[in-house]
Amino acid sequence: MGTVFSITVRGGDVGPGALDEAEAWLRHVDAVFSTYREDSAVSRIARGELAPEDCAPEVRQVLRLCERAEAHTGGWFTTGYAGGFDPSGLVKGWAVERAAEGLLAAGATGVCVNGGGDVQLHGGPWRVGVAHPLRPGRVAAVVESRQGAVAVATSGPAERGCHIVDPHTRRAPVGGLASLTVVHEGLTDADTWATAAYAMGPEARAWLEAQPGVTAFAVTADGETWSVSP
């Protein structure tokens, strides 16, 4: 998945085996869904060598989730914006959310799984800093979680350059956002919604305000901020 992962577990009786399983799961997801590996299921699907219905159950699940995300966002999230097939915009959040759920099921009372800055939390207390896209080393906002499930996903060009495009024009989004953070219960939705909303540009705020239970925070290209609360 081309990023760094970290896992923090608090409380409960969780042995090292559970952490090994979480790491193995993330490596498995990378092997199956990487667009950089010629032998991955995703690459084989893109080349027409493997039919989706013949894939492993987790691949079929991701395809269904991608279809749901595309419908929910009105096409702003898509696996085929460049004319190929790339579910990367959903896979990382889904994999991190599943890894966190596995650790919770293994007995942990507090879990934090971070995949390249997109974070799934359970239990607490936790505090997650959102990096400022225009001021390196500074924090733009802090998300606090004391209990339950909370996911934090940020989209924008600050870390990886311009990698999100408007799927309708296949160009960089217009609208002047430097970063957009979405906070929700699960990282699968938070990640895809952050990506889709960032691509929406000026339409992002109104769309996010219409999503139940969503908190969002944006930094514009000129350093201004806006937020959305449930």
N, C-alpha and C positions, 0 to 999 in steps of 0.2 A: 504493500500500500504506500510505499515510498515515504514513510514518516517514522517518528520515534514514539514508542508507547511507554507508559509508566503505570504501575499498579500500586496502590496503597490500601492496606487492609487494617481495620481496627476492630478489636473486640471479637468475641466468639472463639470457638475452638477450630481454627482453620489450619490444617497442616500444610507443609510445603508442596504436597501433591496437588492441592487445589490451585496453587499458583502455577505449578508446572502445566496443569491442564489449561489454565487460562492462556499461558504463553503458547502452548501447542495449538490452541484454537486460533489465535491470531495469525500464527504462521500458516496454518491450514487455509485460512481465508485468503491470505496473500497468494498462496500457491494456486488456489482455484480461481480467484477473481482478478489477478494482476493483468493489466493490459500490456505490461512490459515482458511477460513471459510467453513465449510462443506456444508452450504446451498447456497453458491454463485453459480452463473451460471457456472463459470469456473470449480469449483470443480465437479459440476453435469455433465458437459461435459466430464471431465476427467474420471469419473466413468462410462460413457456410459448411464447415466440416462436422458440426455437431448441432443437432436439433434441440431446442429448449426442452421439449418433452422427454428427451433421452438423457437429460442431465440429472445430477444428484439432487436430492430433495432440497438442500440449502440453496442451490442455484435457482430452482423453480420458485422457492420462497422469495428470493431477492427479486426475481423477475416480476412476481405478483406485486411486491411492495413498490417497485419502480412504476408499474402501471397505475397503482393507486396514487402515488405521489404526483405523477403526471396529470392525472385527472383532477386531483385536489387543487393543484396549482394552475390549472388552466393551460398546461403545456409549458410553463416557465421552468419546470424541472423536466428534463428529458434525458434518455440514454442515447439518443441518436442525433444530437444537434449538429455533429460534424459529418453526418452521412454514414457513420459506422455504428458501433455498438459499444457503449462505455457506461456501466453502472457505478463507476467510482464515486459519484456524488452521493450515493446512498450507502455503499458497502461499508465504509469506514465507521460511520455512526452506528449502523446495524451490528457490526462485529464488536465494537466497544460495548454497546448495550448488552449484547448476549454474554460477553465475558464478565461483565459486572453482575449480571443475574446469576451466572454460574457460581461466582464467589459468594454471593448472598445465600444461594441454596446450599453451599458447603458449610455454612454456619457463621459467616462473618456478620457482624452487626453494623459495620461501617465500611463502605467500599468507595474508592475513587479510582476510576480507570480513565487515563488521559491518552488520547490518540491525536498527536499533533496539535494540541490546543483545544480539541473538542472533548468534552468531559462528561462522563456519566457518574453521578453520585447516588449513594444510598446511605441512609442513616445520617450521622453528623455528630458534632458540627463540622462543617466544611466552609472554607472561604476560597473562592476562585477569582483570581485577578484576570481582567480582560486587558490585554496589551494595547497600548495606544498606537494606532497605525501611523501616526505622524510624528511621534516623539519616542524614538527608541529608548528602551529601558524604563519608560513610564507606564503607569497603569491608568486606563481610561475609566474603568468601573470595577466594582467588586460585587460578586454574586455570593450571597450567604445562604447556606442550607443547614437547617437544624435537624430535620428528620424527613423521612419519606424519600421518594425518587425525584431527583432534579438533574436535568441535562443542560449543558451550556455549549452552544455551537456558534462559531464566528466565521464569517465569510468575508473575503476581500483580498486585495492584491499585495498587502503589506509583506507577507512572509514568502509567498511563492510567485510573486509577479502576477500579471494579468492572466489568470487561468479560468476565469468564469466569463462566459459570453452570453449575450442575448441570443436565445435559440432561434429567434425569428430573423435576425439580421446577421447572425454569426460574427458579430463584432463585439468589442468591449461595451458593457452597459453604459447608457447615458443617464446621468442623474447625480453625479458628483458625490457618491458614497465612497469613503475610504475604508470603512468596515461596518459590518452589521452583525450583531450578536442576538441570538434567539435563545430564550430560556423556556424549557418545557419539561414534561415528566420524562420522556424517553428521547434518547439521542438519535434514533432513526428519523423521527419526525423533525426534531430540532435542527438536525444537520441539513436535511433536504429543504426544509422551509427557509433556513438561512440562505442557502444557495439560490433558491428560486427568488426569494425576496430581493437579494442583492442584484440579481439579473433584472428585476423589474424596474430598478432605478426609482424614478419619482412616484411610481405606483406602490412601492413597497410599504410605506407607512399605513395607507388605507387598507391594504390587503391584510397586514398583520393585525390591525385593530379589529378586523372581522373574525380572527381566529380565537376560539374559546381557550381560555387558560394560558395565553401566551404573553410573556414579557419580552420586550425587545429593546435594544439600545444601539444607536447608530452614531458614527462619527462621519461628518461630511468632509469633502476634500478641502474645504476652507477652515476646518477645525471646529465647526459648530457641532452640536449634538441634538438628538431628539430621542424620545423614548416612548414605548407603548406599555401599558399596564393592563392586566385583566380587568 
